[in-house]
Amino acid sequence: MTLIFLFFLYSFGNLLVYAQDDEGPYKGKFIGKFNNYHHQISGDVYAVDEYTLLLTKFNYDGQGADTFFWAGAASRPGPQGFIVPDEYGKTDVLRLYFNKDFTLTLPDNKKITDIKWFAIYDLWSQNTFGDIYIPEEFEPPSIQKITQLSGKINKVTSGTIEMVDAKTIRIPDFVFDGIAREPYFWVGIGAQPDSKGTKVPDEYGYLDPLRTYDGVTISLELPGDLTIFNIDWFSIYDYEAKRSLASIIIPNGLNVPPSLVKILPHKSDLTNCLQLHKKLQVSWDIFGPQITIQLAGQVEDNEYMSFGLSGSRTKSQMLGSDVAIAHIHETQVYATDYNITALTPCVKVLGQYKGVCKDDLLGGQDNNQVHTGVREHGISIITFRRFLISPDSGDLEYPEDGSDYIIWAIGRLDKNQEPTFHDYYPKTNIKVEFKSKDPIMTCYPFTTTDRQLLEPWEKGQIYDRNVRLFRAQLGPSGGKRGYQGLTKQTSTTLAWYINGLLVPEIWMRRGLTYSFKVHGGNNPHSAELYHPLIITDEPHGGFDRLSDEAQSKVRVLAGVEYSRRGRPRPTAAGSLCIAAHKPEQDRRLDDDFLTFKKFNRTLNYTCDPENSPATLEVTPNSTWPDIVYYNSFTQPNMGWKIHIVDSYKSGFGSLRGNIFGLSMILCLLSNFERLFI
């Protein structure tokens, strides 16, 4: 298969990508070469889309007095035209160009079909230094519509499939019943779909078998260096049954825009490489009694990669697993040995550590030996070694014969560089034969585009002088739009829901007494569901996890008492009430909900039969800071702010959508109007 080369050029927001078909780099539709009249003008011009020109190998000596990129609809270049901003979006006099590649966007939503020529033109002398003419009936690259999917075996339908650019396939109104053994998005070459094709990650970058789709519109990015120019078909393919459930043929020579995707080449030197997700791959080699493992991930500076053996011999399971948590912090490289004894960050439960804990905290030892680590182009590449059969009884054995189930995840690190919430993880079983007869090689280059930051859900706020009672219970933290987006802090799986709102900001007045009815769980044997409520002057919580020195620096305002030995004990541990995802709901899709209200409607709310909440009463006084925080005694980053005010008017500026506040505004406007009557 022809290799694909990408050249990526950023010019203050201008994005240029080369993708290659069989005839060379694909830059868009070729218009022609510049005609040169003066000042050494040369270069090629392409149409990237309806509004954008690509100039390649462009030259100009920069000696013109008042020279600009110039375009118009007259019969030939002249004063009747308009300036085309340069690659920086500016209309400055042109400088020297030597063999430059860049894009230009026509101003005021003008299209290439609206002009007859494009020139380098000097306004002072009214001379054309170089030009190119747009052919008659020229069609710039645009989204190309193909045909619909229709399946005879399974329920597979769609709207008309669109080729958005050289690497992007959009499927409108996609319906799939999910009833198949091992269905994937699948592409390849040849007359019809077969098992020799290539798996395409789903719209979230996962390589798991396809879920059920119910009339949604999705966009798929062809993996690695593939483009629509080197595939012949696209299919919904059942790999285990070796049959296509529905497919379309990709026409040759589609007039589509170049892809806005940057390819980040990475190739492992190890024998085996398995693509786990669009953002993560694992490589390995077994030599003697040791296995060398390399994790390569497209992760942020504050994220970790994890990989290891499943806690079950019959499926991929996090509980009981033996994993390496790998990340790079400044100049330090880590591939730390962890055991997962509970589905929560590491906590002390009745004096014993439980959760995602380092081996050395559980009485074992770290048997991972870091070999190399580097971070380049946004990819962390970490190589480490360990024994197949570890001397640590807490470590699982890597099998030389047969296969075993694995787990992986990508998540965030907290302020102590410890793993917390994992944003990416598989939902299906993954089985690997580590010493297979034929090497496993499914990896492909990483790709990236300009990321659009997700808009957080609207902030919850409780600002009402009449509200003195708060009901605190647990619920999902809600992904990047939820706790992470609202607080800008690392989240865990759970967060506090106060009066039905996800981590709302609360206003309290000094001198008034408020009560929290706490439903955070009262079983201290549970690592996951024991969350007494506390109020402190620091934003993270998890007071019980802190060292004695760190605890001494935190002012606890409510929720903790001390034993005779000076040990902290929580006072607000009530029966459990929790909101949870429904069994069929995939929490990895939480970011699809545009509002918290829509997300909240999908949750199931349950309470322990005893329904006996703990009561935490607080009366803020003059010694309290202006901002304090409610949180969990056992886990960090589950709560948020309480504003302490001398009167509710002092918190007025932060008011948002509150009935009381609106009435105050109306009252003020009314009084203001009377002054002028």
C-alpha positions in Angstrom: 0.0 0.0 0.0 1.2 3.4 -0.9 2.6 5.3 2.1 0.8 8.5 3.0 2.8 11.6 3.8 1.4 14.6 5.5 2.9 18.0 5.7 1.2 20.2 8.3 1.5 24.0 8.2 0.0 26.3 10.8 -0.2 30.0 9.9 -2.0 31.8 12.7 -5.1 29.6 12.3 -4.5 28.6 8.7 -4.1 24.8 8.6 -2.5 23.1 5.6 -2.4 19.3 5.2 -1.0 17.2 2.4 -2.4 13.7 2.0 -1.3 11.4 -0.8 -3.1 9.4 -3.4 -1.4 7.1 -5.9 -0.2 10.1 -8.0 1.5 12.1 -5.2 0.6 14.5 -2.4 -3.1 15.5 -2.5 -3.4 19.2 -1.9 -6.8 19.9 -3.3 -7.8 20.6 -7.0 -5.0 21.9 -9.1 -5.8 25.3 -10.7 -2.5 25.9 -12.4 0.9 27.6 -12.3 1.5 31.4 -11.9 2.3 33.4 -15.0 5.4 35.4 -14.3 5.7 39.0 -15.6 7.9 40.7 -13.0 9.7 40.2 -9.7 10.3 36.4 -10.0 6.8 35.3 -9.3 6.4 31.5 -9.4 4.4 28.7 -7.7 1.4 26.4 -8.0 -2.1 27.2 -7.0 -4.7 24.7 -5.7 -8.3 25.0 -4.5 -8.6 23.5 -1.1 -12.3 24.2 -0.9 -14.8 26.8 -2.1 -13.2 29.6 -0.2 -9.5 28.7 0.2 -6.5 28.7 -2.1 -3.3 26.8 -1.5 -0.1 28.3 -2.8 2.9 25.9 -3.0 6.5 26.7 -3.7 5.6 30.3 -4.0 8.3 32.9 -4.8 8.2 36.7 -4.9 11.3 38.9 -4.5 9.4 41.5 -2.3 10.5 44.5 -4.3 7.1 45.9 -5.2 6.1 49.2 -3.7 2.5 48.6 -2.9 1.9 45.0 -3.7 -0.9 42.7 -2.6 -2.6 39.4 -3.3 -5.4 40.5 -5.6 -8.5 38.9 -7.1 -11.4 40.0 -9.2 -14.2 39.1 -11.7 -13.1 41.4 -14.5 -11.8 40.0 -17.7 -8.2 40.5 -16.6 -6.3 41.8 -13.5 -6.6 45.6 -13.0 -7.8 48.2 -10.5 -11.2 46.6 -10.4 -10.4 43.9 -7.8 -10.0 43.3 -4.1 -7.2 42.5 -1.7 -7.0 38.9 -0.5 -5.5 38.8 3.1 -2.2 37.0 3.4 -1.6 33.8 5.2 -1.8 35.6 8.6 -5.2 37.2 7.7 -3.6 40.6 7.3 -3.7 43.1 4.4 -0.1 44.3 4.7 2.1 45.0 1.7 3.6 41.7 0.6 7.1 40.8 1.8 9.7 38.4 0.4 8.5 34.8 -0.2 11.0 32.0 -1.0 9.6 28.6 -1.8 6.7 29.0 0.7 3.6 26.8 1.1 0.5 28.5 2.7 -3.3 28.9 2.4 -5.3 32.1 1.6 -9.0 32.6 2.4 -11.0 34.9 0.1 -12.6 37.7 2.1 -16.3 38.4 2.8 -17.3 34.8 2.1 -16.4 35.2 -1.5 -16.0 31.9 -3.4 -13.4 30.8 -5.9 -16.2 30.5 -8.5 -17.0 34.2 -7.9 -13.6 35.3 -9.4 -11.9 34.9 -12.8 -8.3 35.5 -11.8 -5.9 35.7 -8.9 -2.9 37.9 -9.0 0.1 39.5 -7.3 -0.7 43.1 -8.1 0.9 46.5 -7.4 -1.6 49.2 -6.7 0.9 52.1 -6.9 2.1 51.2 -10.4 -1.1 49.3 -11.4 1.2 46.5 -12.7 0.4 42.8 -12.5 3.6 40.9 -11.4 2.0 37.4 -11.8 -1.4 35.9 -12.2 -3.4 32.8 -12.8 -6.8 32.4 -14.4 -9.6 30.3 -12.9 -10.9 27.8 -15.6 -14.5 28.2 -16.7 -17.0 25.9 -14.9 -14.3 25.2 -12.4 -15.6 23.1 -9.4 -13.6 23.5 -6.2 -13.4 20.6 -3.8 -16.4 20.1 -1.6 -18.2 17.5 0.5 -19.1 14.6 -1.8 -22.3 12.6 -1.2 -22.1 8.9 -2.1 -25.0 6.6 -1.3 -26.9 5.0 1.7 -26.1 2.0 3.8 -28.7 -0.8 3.7 -28.3 -4.2 5.4 -30.2 -7.3 4.5 -29.0 -9.4 7.4 -29.1 -6.9 10.3 -31.0 -3.7 10.6 -28.5 -1.3 9.1 -29.7 1.9 7.5 -28.4 5.5 7.0 -28.9 8.7 5.2 -26.7 9.6 2.2 -23.1 9.0 3.3 -20.8 12.0 2.9 -17.0 12.2 2.2 -16.2 15.3 4.2 -12.5 15.4 3.2 -9.8 13.0 2.4 -9.9 11.2 5.8 -13.4 11.9 7.1 -16.6 9.9 6.5 -19.9 11.2 7.8 -22.9 8.9 8.3 -26.2 10.7 8.8 -29.1 9.0 10.6 -27.1 5.8 11.2 -29.2 2.9 12.5 -27.6 -0.4 13.6 -29.2 -3.0 15.8 -25.9 -4.2 17.2 -26.9 -7.8 16.8 -23.7 -9.4 15.4 -20.8 -11.4 16.8 -18.0 -8.9 16.3 -19.1 -5.9 14.2 -16.7 -3.1 13.2 -16.4 -0.2 10.9 -14.2 -1.7 8.2 -12.4 -0.4 5.0 -10.2 -2.0 2.4 -9.3 -2.6 -1.2 -10.7 -5.0 -3.7 -14.1 -5.6 -5.3 -15.9 -6.3 -2.1 -15.4 -6.3 1.7 -13.4 -9.1 3.2 -11.4 -10.0 6.4 -8.2 -8.5 5.0 -9.6 -5.0 5.5 -8.7 -2.4 8.2 -10.7 -1.6 11.4 -11.8 2.0 11.6 -12.2 3.5 15.1 -15.7 4.6 16.0 -16.6 8.2 16.5 -15.0 8.3 19.9 -11.7 6.6 18.8 -12.6 3.2 20.3 -11.8 -0.1 18.5 -14.4 -2.1 20.5 -17.1 -4.0 18.6 -19.9 -1.6 17.6 -22.7 -0.7 19.9 -26.3 -0.1 18.9 -27.0 3.1 17.0 -30.5 4.7 16.8 -30.6 7.3 14.0 -27.6 9.4 15.0 -25.2 11.2 12.8 -21.5 10.2 13.3 -18.2 11.2 11.8 -15.4 8.6 11.4 -11.7 9.4 10.8 -9.8 6.9 8.7 -7.0 5.5 10.8 -3.3 6.4 10.6 -2.2 7.3 7.1 -5.3 6.0 5.2 -7.3 8.3 3.0 -10.3 7.7 0.8 -8.0 7.6 -2.2 -6.5 4.3 -1.2 -9.6 2.4 -0.1 -12.3 0.9 -2.4 -15.1 0.2 0.0 -16.5 1.0 3.5 -18.4 -1.6 5.4 -20.1 -2.6 8.6 -18.3 -5.9 8.9 -18.8 -8.9 11.3 -15.2 -10.0 11.7 -16.0 -13.3 13.6 -18.6 -14.3 11.1 -16.5 -13.0 8.2 -19.4 -11.3 6.4 -20.3 -7.7 5.5 -23.6 -6.5 7.0 -23.8 -3.5 4.8 -21.3 -1.7 2.5 -20.7 1.1 0.0 -18.2 1.4 -2.9 -15.9 4.5 -2.8 -15.8 6.1 -6.2 -12.4 7.0 -7.7 -11.1 10.5 -7.9 -13.5 12.2 -5.5 -13.2 16.0 -5.6 -13.0 16.4 -1.8 -11.0 18.9 0.3 -7.6 17.8 1.8 -7.9 16.5 5.3 -7.4 18.8 8.3 -5.7 16.0 10.1 -2.0 15.9 11.1 -0.3 12.6 11.2 2.2 12.0 14.0 4.5 9.2 12.9 5.5 6.7 15.6 6.9 3.2 15.1 7.8 0.8 17.9 11.0 -1.1 17.6 9.5 -4.1 19.5 8.2 -7.2 17.8 4.5 -6.9 18.6 2.3 -3.8 18.6 -1.4 -3.7 19.4 -3.6 -0.6 18.8 -5.8 -0.3 21.9 -7.5 3.0 21.0 -7.0 5.8 18.5 -4.9 7.5 21.3 -3.1 4.5 22.8 -0.9 1.5 21.6 1.1 -1.1 23.5 4.1 -2.9 22.1 6.0 -5.8 23.7 8.8 -8.4 23.3 9.6 -11.4 25.5 13.2 -12.3 25.9 14.2 -14.9 28.5 12.4 -14.5 31.8 11.5 -10.8 31.1 8.9 -8.9 29.1 9.6 -5.5 27.7 6.6 -3.3 27.3 6.2 0.0 25.6 3.2 2.3 26.0 2.8 5.1 23.4 -0.1 7.4 24.0 -1.5 10.7 22.7 -2.0 12.2 26.2 -1.8 15.5 27.9 0.9 16.4 30.4 -1.4 15.8 33.3 -2.7 12.4 32.0 -1.5 8.8 32.6 -1.5 5.6 30.5 -2.3 2.3 32.2 -1.9 -1.2 31.0 -1.8 -4.6 32.6 -3.3 -8.0 33.2 -7.0 -8.4 34.0 -8.2 -9.4 37.5 -10.1 -12.2 35.9 -9.0 -15.2 33.8 -12.3 -15.2 31.9 -12.8 -11.5 31.0 -11.2 -8.0 31.0 -11.8 -6.8 34.6 -10.2 -3.9 36.5 -10.9 -5.3 39.9 -8.0 -7.5 41.0 -5.9 -6.4 38.1 -2.1 -5.8 38.0 -1.3 -2.7 36.0 1.5 -0.2 35.2 0.6 3.5 35.6 2.9 5.3 33.1 3.4 9.0 32.8 6.1 11.7 32.4 6.3 14.5 34.9 8.8 17.2 34.0 12.0 15.2 33.5 10.9 12.1 35.5 9.6 9.0 33.8 7.3 6.6 35.7 5.9 3.2 35.0 4.8 2.4 38.5 3.4 -1.0 39.6 -0.2 -0.8 40.9 -2.8 -3.3 42.1 -6.5 -2.5 41.9 -8.3 -3.9 44.9 -11.3 -1.5 44.7 -12.7 0.7 42.0 -11.7 4.0 43.6 -8.5 6.0 44.1 -6.3 4.6 46.8 -7.8 5.2 50.3 -7.3 3.8 53.8 -10.2 1.6 54.9 -10.0 0.8 58.7 -6.2 1.1 58.5 -5.7 -0.8 55.3 -5.1 0.6 51.8 -7.7 -0.2 49.2 -8.4 1.0 45.6 -5.9 1.8 42.8 -2.8 1.6 45.0 0.9 1.3 44.5 2.3 -2.2 45.2 4.6 -0.9 47.9 1.6 0.5 49.9 0.0 -3.0 49.8 3.1 -4.7 51.2 4.5 -5.6 47.9 7.2 -4.0 45.7 7.5 -2.1 42.5 8.9 -4.6 40.0 8.7 -2.4 36.9 12.1 -1.2 35.7 11.8 1.9 33.6 14.0 1.7 30.5 13.3 4.9 28.4 10.8 7.7 28.3 10.3 10.6 25.9 7.6 13.0 25.0 7.4 14.3 21.5 4.6 15.8 19.3 2.2 15.3 22.1 2.9 11.6 22.4 4.4 10.0 25.6 6.5 7.0 24.8 7.5 4.9 27.9 9.3 1.6 27.8 9.7 -0.6 30.9 10.6 -4.2 31.8 9.4 -6.7 34.4 9.7 -10.4 35.0 7.1 -12.7 33.5 6.8 -14.4 36.9 7.3 -11.7 39.5 8.7 -12.4 43.0 5.9 -10.2 44.3 2.9 -12.3 45.3 0.6 -9.4 44.4 1.8 -9.4 40.7 0.1 -11.5 38.1 2.0 -13.8 35.7 2.5 -12.9 32.0 1.8 -16.2 30.2 4.3 -17.5 27.6 1.9 -20.1 26.4 -1.7 -19.3 25.5 -3.3 -16.0 26.0 -4.7 -13.8 28.7 -7.1 -10.9 29.2 -5.8 -7.4 29.5 -7.1 -4.0 30.6 -6.0 -0.4 29.7 -7.1 3.1 30.5 -6.2 6.8 29.9 -7.0 9.2 32.7 -6.0 12.2 34.7 -3.5 12.6 37.5 -4.3 14.5 40.6 -2.1 17.2 42.2 0.0 14.4 43.8 0.6 12.7 40.5 -1.7 9.9 41.4 -4.2 8.3 39.0 -7.8 9.3 39.5 -10.7 9.3 37.0 -10.1 7.4 33.7 -11.7 9.1 30.6 -10.9 6.3 28.2 -11.2 2.6 28.8 -12.6 -0.5 27.0 -16.1 -1.9 27.5 -15.4 -5.2 25.9 -13.0 -8.1 26.6 -9.5 -8.0 25.1 -7.5 -11.2 24.9 -3.8 -11.2 23.9 -1.4 -14.0 23.1 1.9 -12.4 24.3 4.1 -15.0 22.6 2.3 -15.7 19.4 3.8 -17.6 16.5 3.2 -14.7 14.2 3.9 -11.2 15.4 0.9 -9.0 16.2 1.1 -5.7 14.3 -2.1 -3.7 14.2 -0.6 -0.3 15.1 -0.8 2.8 12.9 0.4 6.4 13.1 -1.3 8.7 15.6 -3.4 11.6 14.1 -4.5 14.9 15.6 -6.6 17.9 14.7 -7.2 21.3 16.3 -9.3 20.2 19.4 -12.5 22.0 20.2 -12.8 22.4 24.0 -16.1 21.0 25.3 -18.4 23.6 26.8 -19.0 22.8 30.5 -22.6 22.4 31.7 -24.2 25.4 33.2 -23.0 26.1 36.8 -25.4 25.1 39.5 -25.9 27.8 42.1 -27.9 27.9 45.4 -28.4 31.6 46.3 -31.5 32.0 48.4 -31.8 33.4 51.9 -34.8 31.0 52.5 -32.8 27.8 51.8 -31.2 26.6 55.0 -31.5 22.8 54.4 -29.3 21.0 51.9 -29.7 17.4 50.8 -26.3 15.9 49.9 -26.0 12.7 48.0 -23.7 11.0 45.5 -23.8 10.8 41.7 -21.6 10.5 38.6 -19.1 13.3 38.1 -20.2 13.6 34.4 -17.0 13.6 32.3 -15.3 16.7 30.9 -18.5 18.7 30.8 -19.4 17.9 34.4 -17.1 18.1 37.4 -13.9 18.6 35.4 -15.4 21.4 33.3 -17.2 23.2 36.2 -14.4 23.2 38.7 -11.3 22.8 36.4 -10.1 20.1 38.8 -9.4 16.4 38.3 -12.4 14.4 39.1 -13.1 10.9 40.5 -16.0 8.7 39.5 -18.4 10.3 42.0 -19.3 13.8 43.0 -21.7 15.5 45.4 -25.2 16.3 44.3 -26.6 19.1 46.5 -30.4 19.6 46.2 -30.3 17.7 42.9 -27.5 19.9 41.4 -24.0 18.7 40.5 -21.5 20.4 42.7 -23.3 23.7 42.9 -21.8 26.8 44.4 -23.6 27.6 47.6 -24.1 31.0 49.4 -24.4 31.2 53.2 -24.7 34.2 55.5 -22.6 34.6 58.6 -24.6 34.2 61.7 -27.3 31.9 60.2 -27.5 28.2 60.9 -27.6 25.7 58.0 -28.1 21.9 57.9 -26.9 19.3 55.5 -28.7 16.0 55.3 -25.8 13.8 54.2 -26.4 10.6 52.2 -22.8 9.7 51.4 -22.7 6.2 52.8 -22.0 5.0 56.3 -20.2 1.8 55.8 -16.5 2.4 56.7 -15.6 -1.0 55.2 -16.5 0.3 51.7 -13.6 1.9 49.8 -16.0 3.1 47.0 -19.1 4.3 48.9 -18.1 5.8 52.2 -18.1 9.6 51.9 -18.7 11.6 55.1 -19.2 15.3 54.3 -16.7 17.8 55.6 -16.2 21.6 55.1 -12.6 23.0 55.0 -10.7 26.0 53.7 -9.0 24.0 50.9 -10.6 23.0 47.6 -9.7 19.3 47.3 -10.9 17.4 50.3 -9.9 13.8 51.0 -8.7 14.9 54.5 -8.2 11.3 55.7 -5.7 10.6 52.9 -3.4 13.5 53.9 -0.3 13.1 56.0 -0.2 14.5 59.6 1.8 17.5 58.3 -0.6 18.2 55.5 -3.6 17.9 57.8 -2.1 20.4 60.1 -2.2 23.0 57.3 -5.9 22.5 56.6 -8.6 24.3 58.6 -11.5 21.9 59.2 -14.7 24.0 59.7 -17.2 21.2 60.1 -17.6 17.4 59.8 -14.6 16.2 61.8 -13.9 15.6 65.5 -10.8 14.4 67.2 -10.2 11.4 69.4 -8.2 11.6 72.6 -5.2 10.5 70.6 -5.7 13.4 68.3 -6.9 11.3 65.3 -9.6 12.8 63.1 -13.0 11.1 62.9 -15.9 12.1 60.6 -19.2 13.1 62.1 -21.4 13.3 59.0 -21.6 9.7 57.6 -25.2 9.0 56.6 -27.0 6.3 54.8 -26.3 6.0 51.0 -28.4 7.8 48.4 -26.8 7.6 44.9 -27.5 8.5 41.3 -26.1 6.0 38.9 -26.0 5.3 35.2 -28.5 2.8 33.9 -27.1 -0.7 33.1 -27.3 -0.1 29.4 -25.8 3.4 29.6 -22.1 3.9 28.7 -20.6 6.6 30.9 -17.9 7.2 28.3 -20.6 9.0 26.4 -21.4 11.5 29.2 -19.9 14.4 27.2 -22.6 13.9 24.5 -25.2 15.6 26.9 -25.3 19.3 26.2 -26.9 20.1 29.6 -26.8 18.6 33.1 -30.6 18.4 33.0 -30.6 16.1 30.1 -27.8 14.0 31.6 -29.6 13.9 35.0 -32.8 12.5 33.4 -30.9 9.4 32.3 -29.8 8.4 35.9 -31.4 6.0 38.3 -31.7 7.3 41.9 -31.7 4.8 44.8 -31.4 5.0 48.6 -30.6 2.5 51.3 -33.8 1.1 52.9 -32.8 2.5 56.3 -32.8 6.1 54.9 -31.1 7.6 57.9 -29.0 10.6 56.8 -26.4 12.2 59.0 -27.0 15.8 59.9 -24.2 18.4 59.7 -25.1 21.8 61.1 -23.0 24.8 60.4 -23.1 28.4 61.5 -20.6 30.5 59.6 -19.1 33.3 61.7 -16.7 36.2 61.3 -13.7 33.8 61.5 -14.7 31.9 58.4 -13.0 32.8 55.1 -15.1 34.2 52.3 -14.8 31.0 50.4 -14.8 27.5 51.9 -15.4 24.1 50.4 -17.6 21.1 51.0 -16.0 17.8 50.1 -15.6 14.1 51.1 -13.6 13.1 54.1 -12.2 10.0 52.3 -11.7 11.1 48.7 -10.5 14.3 47.0 -12.3 16.4 44.4 -15.9 15.5 45.0 -17.3 18.9 46.0 -17.0 22.6 45.4 -17.4 26.2 46.8 -19.4 27.7 49.6 -19.4 31.6 49.5 -19.6 33.1 53.0 -21.2 36.5 52.9 -22.2 39.2 55.5 -25.4 39.8 53.6 -26.9 38.3 50.5 -26.4 41.6 48.7 -22.6 41.0 48.8 -23.0 37.8 46.8 -25.3 39.6 44.3 -22.7 39.9 41.6 -22.4 36.1 41.3 -26.1 35.6 41.0 -27.2 33.6 38.0 -30.8 32.7 37.2 -32.1 33.0 40.7 -35.7 34.1 41.3 -34.8 36.0 44.4 -32.1 37.9 42.5 -34.4 38.7 39.6 -36.9 40.2 42.0 -34.2 42.4 43.5 -33.2 43.6 40.0 -36.9 44.5 39.2 -37.1 46.3 42.5 -34.0 48.3 41.8 -35.1 49.2 38.3 -38.5 50.3 39.7 -36.8 52.5 42.3 -34.5 53.9 39.7 -37.5 54.8 37.5 -39.2 56.7 40.3 -36.3 59.1 40.5 -37.1 60.4 37.1 -40.9 60.7 37.6 
